[in-house]
């Protein structure tokens, strides 16, 4: 029987490059980095539901760059914005009503304190 030399399989780690030229380029690196992933590589894979992903560094996440998907996202954001405006308006109305009640309560307390005889507990 002859001995065969078995070489260990090379372990590649998947990283991504995302910039203007390459919005989402898979890069296989042999081994791993000891001190974190160097710029401009990204360790996090994009969400598979994204049609045309690009990594937004200021947000720290993958975003959709497909114009059709962006239109749907804009429509959804407009709906969310409208809902937040309605909620904000309702909260402002509640706050105004509470402030009015607190003002009335303060007036009632002040009138009650003015009409209350002073009682110093029998001390002279």
N, C-alpha and C positions, 0 to 999 in steps of 0.2 A: 504494500500500500504506500503510495507516495504522499508526502505531506504537502498540504497546500497552505500557502500563506494567505491568511484572511486579513484584509485591511479593513479597519473600522470605517463605517459609513460616515461621510462628511455631514456634519450637522449644520444646516443652514437656518438662520433666523430671518423671518419676514419683517421687513420694515417698509415704510412708504416714503416717497419723496413727493412733496406737494409744493409747487410754486407756479409762476405764470406760465412757464414753458411746459411743465409736466404737472397737471392738476392732481393726478393720482397714479403714480408709477410705483409698482411693486418692485422692491429691491431685496434680493436675497444676500445676506451677509453670512459668511462662515464664522461661527462663534457668536459670542455676545459681548456687549460693552460692559466694562467693569464700573464705569462712573456715569451711568445714564446714557441715554441715546443722544448722540451729537446732532446739532443743528446741521442741516435742514431735515434730517430723517424724523419720522414719526413711528412710534411702536404700535399705536392703536390703529386697528383696521377700520376702514369706513363701514358704515351701516350698509348692508347689502341692498336695502330698499332705495338707496340713493342712485339715481341714474347716472349722474355726472358729478361725483364728489370732488370737493377741494377742501383742504384743511385751512380753517380760519384761525390763525395764530392768536389774534386778539381775543377770540371767544374760546379758544382751546378745544375746538371740536370740528368735525367734518360738517360741511354744509353743501346743499344742493346747488349746482350751477346750471342745471338744465332749465332753459327758459320756460318751457311748459309747466314744469313743476314749480318754478318760482312764481308763476301767475297764480297757481292754486294756493301757494303759501301766502301770497299777498292778500288774496281774498279771505283766507282764514284769519290772518292777522287783523284785517279790517273789521271782521266780525267780533274778534276778541276785544279790539279797541272800543267798538261801539258798546259792547256789554260792560266793559270797565267804566266807560263814561256814564252809563245809566246807573251803575252801582255807586259811583262816586257822587252823582247827583242825589240819589236816595240817602246816602250817608250824610251829605251836607244838610239836607232837609232835617234829618233826625238830630243832627248836632245843633242846628239853629233852634229847634223846638226845645231841646234839653237846656240850651243856654238861656232861653226865655223863661223856662220854668225855674231855673236856678236863680235868675234875677228876681222873679216874683217871690220865691222862697226867702231870699235875702231881705227883701223889703218887709215881708211878714215877720221875720225874726227881729229885724231892727225895730219895728213898731211894737212888738211884744216886749222887747227889752226896755223900750222907752216907757211903757205903761206899767212895768213891774216895779212894785215898791222895793226899795233896797232893804235887804235883810242881812244884817251882819251877825246873825246867830245869837242875839241877846247881849252882845258885847257893847260896852258903852264907851 
